[in-house]
Amino acid sequence: METSSNYSPGLEGIVAGRTTISEIDEARSSLMFRGYDIRDLATKSTYEETAFLLLNGRLPDAAELAAFESRLKAERGVPGEVIDLLGKIPAHAHSMDVLRTGISLVGLFDPEEWDGSHDANIRKAERIIAKMPTLVALGYRLPHRMKPVEPRDDLPHAANFLYMLLDKEPDGPKGRIFDSSMIIYAEHEYNASSFAAHVTVSTLSDIYSGITAAVGTLKGPLHGGANEEVMKMLIDIGEGDKAEKWVMDRLGRKEKIMGFGHRVYKHGDSRAPILKEASKEVCEFDGYCHWHEIAVKVEEVVKREKGLLPNVDFFTASIYYLMGLPIETFTPVFAMARAAGWCAHVIEQLDDNRLIRPASEYVGQRGLVYKPVGER
Ligand SMILES: CC(C)(COP(=O)(O)OP(=O)(O)OC[C@H]1O[C@@H](n2cnc3c(N)ncnc32)[C@H](O)[C@@H]1OP(=O)(O)O)[C@@H](O)C(=O)NCCC(=O)NCCS
């Protein structure tokens, strides 16, 4: 049988688009958003400023940033009908599924849903970025029959989310560390969920459909779902001195260790060292480094045995757990942070659209003779 020379399973190594949003330099294990190093953005910027950068292609001046922040604050609420409908979702529903439904619902109430122009998409992107944290907080609290906590417009984006989810403001360095983790999660080139958003809007579908597809794509444990699996692993290991045996048993059974490996980074994920530092800082602030220490032990064993390094989802697990986030909100948090990157990708796709429709290589049977059902 003839085989196609350019078939690549999982599209590995295929350049599927051109982008000015972010760049991974695999050899240097570095990541740039619009030309700025993620290490600078994660330590010196804010999520709001980084979101502006991703959407508009440049950093804002002081007046632009202030105006952007107040537009986001003004858009944090969601329609009462959305709250009513999310309140009917069964208690066993996972927060990521509720978020996927929630963002799709919010789109129905956006008067510009079907305006696909660049300017309307920027306005809708701001609404999506503003509302995602509210949807994540509601998406956990309502199915668990907890009262919604109204957004507060005196708090920045990240701290307001923690307040809406946990009904208390973050203490010490936690607001800043959480904000930094959101910057790190905000964008990552042609990952599976961003690509899903590209595919969806390339049919000239709308931005809410693109983001809904992206949330569904992020959910899987090979992508954003890994941060939840990492925390379940740390809990299952339980004690630092059990980490070695736990990892060796898994590797012996040829099972994957969640939070390690990456399709693009083969010499280490640029984001993981920043998050490892943050995990240490938050545990030292709380005076409780149990989970961080187990994570460091797992890291040592996986590196020694497989030469694999942690990815973005590894140290976020201990950070979020220590901040009191329920495990099922970890992937939704990734999603609400990635909303900025997803929206930037949707807008970039639509600004120079071409329908994404790859080819496949047929490997099935040919020339079969059809017989009516009674004769088979
Ligand atoms: C992210 C991931 C899907 C990238 O995978 P990929 O590019 O398709 O690479 P593969 O899954 O083919 O892995 C290549 C090799 O490394 C091994 N490997 C990759 N990740 C591994 C992990 N987390 N634990 C153990 N082994 C791993 C594979 O078993 C494979 O070994 P083999 O060649 O002996 O079969 C993969 O590393 C993974 O499943 N990681 C765990 C999930 C995760 O953390 N996802 C979040 C990504 S940010």
The ligand as an SDF file (V2000), in Angstrom:
LIG
                    3D

 48 50  0  0  0  0  0  0  0  0999 V2000
    2.9030   15.3210   27.6660 C   0  0  0  0  0  0  0  0  0  0  0  0
    3.0540   13.9890   26.9170 C   0  0  0  0  0  0  0  0  0  0  0  0
    1.6540   13.5510   26.4360 C   0  0  0  0  0  0  0  0  0  0  0  0
    3.9570   14.2230   25.7190 C   0  0  0  0  0  0  0  0  0  0  0  0
    3.9930   13.0160   25.1080 O   0  0  0  0  0  0  0  0  0  0  0  0
    4.5600   12.6510   23.6840 P   0  0  0  0  0  0  0  0  0  0  0  0
    5.2780   13.7350   23.0130 O   0  0  0  0  0  0  0  0  0  0  0  0
    3.4140   12.0660   22.9500 O   0  0  0  0  0  0  0  0  0  0  0  0
    5.6500   11.5960   24.1130 O   0  0  0  0  0  0  0  0  0  0  0  0
    5.3750   10.1000   24.4330 P   0  0  0  0  0  0  0  0  0  0  0  0
    4.1520    9.9370   25.2770 O   0  0  0  0  0  0  0  0  0  0  0  0
    5.4010    9.3820   23.1280 O   0  0  0  0  0  0  0  0  0  0  0  0
    6.6370    9.7660   25.2930 O   0  0  0  0  0  0  0  0  0  0  0  0
    7.9400    9.4660   24.7870 C   0  0  0  0  0  0  0  0  0  0  0  0
    8.5920    8.4640   25.7350 C   0  0  0  0  0  0  0  0  0  0  0  0
    8.7330    9.0540   27.0270 O   0  0  0  0  0  0  0  0  0  0  0  0
    7.9570    8.3190   27.9820 C   0  0  0  0  0  0  0  0  0  0  0  0
    7.2370    9.2810   28.7940 N   0  0  0  0  0  0  0  0  0  0  0  0
    6.7520   10.4820   28.4040 C   0  0  0  0  0  0  0  0  0  0  0  0
    6.1420   11.0770   29.4250 N   0  0  0  0  0  0  0  0  0  0  0  0
    6.2600   10.2460   30.4690 C   0  0  0  0  0  0  0  0  0  0  0  0
    5.8030   10.3220   31.7900 C   0  0  0  0  0  0  0  0  0  0  0  0
    5.1100   11.3940   32.2290 N   0  0  0  0  0  0  0  0  0  0  0  0
    6.0800    9.2980   32.6290 N   0  0  0  0  0  0  0  0  0  0  0  0
    6.7720    8.2360   32.1950 C   0  0  0  0  0  0  0  0  0  0  0  0
    7.2220    8.1160   30.9360 N   0  0  0  0  0  0  0  0  0  0  0  0
    6.9520    9.1120   30.0790 C   0  0  0  0  0  0  0  0  0  0  0  0
    6.9620    7.5180   27.1620 C   0  0  0  0  0  0  0  0  0  0  0  0
    6.5310    6.3670   27.8630 O   0  0  0  0  0  0  0  0  0  0  0  0
    7.7750    7.2040   25.9480 C   0  0  0  0  0  0  0  0  0  0  0  0
    8.6720    6.1610   26.2670 O   0  0  0  0  0  0  0  0  0  0  0  0
    8.9710    4.9900   25.2090 P   0  0  0  0  0  0  0  0  0  0  0  0
    9.5790    5.7050   24.0360 O   0  0  0  0  0  0  0  0  0  0  0  0
    9.8730    4.1080   25.9590 O   0  0  0  0  0  0  0  0  0  0  0  0
    7.6360    4.4020   24.8920 O   0  0  0  0  0  0  0  0  0  0  0  0
    3.6560   12.9090   27.8220 C   0  0  0  0  0  0  0  0  0  0  0  0
    4.9410   13.3070   28.2670 O   0  0  0  0  0  0  0  0  0  0  0  0
    2.7630   12.5920   28.9980 C   0  0  0  0  0  0  0  0  0  0  0  0
    1.8000   11.8000   28.8630 O   0  0  0  0  0  0  0  0  0  0  0  0
    3.0200   13.1880   30.2010 N   0  0  0  0  0  0  0  0  0  0  0  0
    2.1670   12.9960   31.3390 C   0  0  0  0  0  0  0  0  0  0  0  0
    0.9310   13.8960   31.2530 C   0  0  0  0  0  0  0  0  0  0  0  0
    1.2540   15.3300   31.5090 C   0  0  0  0  0  0  0  0  0  0  0  0
    1.9710   15.6640   32.4400 O   0  0  0  0  0  0  0  0  0  0  0  0
    0.6740   16.2020   30.6840 N   0  0  0  0  0  0  0  0  0  0  0  0
    0.8520   17.6550   30.8210 C   0  0  0  0  0  0  0  0  0  0  0  0
    1.6530   18.1840   29.6700 C   0  0  0  0  0  0  0  0  0  0  0  0
    2.0570   19.8960   29.9140 S   0  0  0  0  0  0  0  0  0  0  0  0
  1  2  1  0
  2  3  1  0
  2  4  1  0
  2 36  1  0
  4  5  1  0
  5  6  1  0
  6  7  2  0
  6  8  1  0
  6  9  1  0
  9 10  1  0
 10 11  2  0
 10 12  1  0
 10 13  1  0
 13 14  1  0
 14 15  1  0
 15 16  1  0
 15 30  1  0
 16 17  1  0
 17 18  1  0
 17 28  1  0
 18 19  1  0
 18 27  1  0
 19 20  2  0
 20 21  1  0
 21 22  1  0
 21 27  2  0
 22 23  1  0
 22 24  2  0
 24 25  1  0
 25 26  2  0
 26 27  1  0
 28 29  1  0
 28 30  1  0
 30 31  1  0
 31 32  1  0
 32 33  2  0
 32 34  1  0
 32 35  1  0
 36 37  1  0
 36 38  1  0
 38 39  2  0
 38 40  1  0
 40 41  1  0
 41 42  1  0
 42 43  1  0
 43 44  2  0
 43 45  1  0
 45 46  1  0
 46 47  1  0
 47 48  1  0
M  END
$$$$
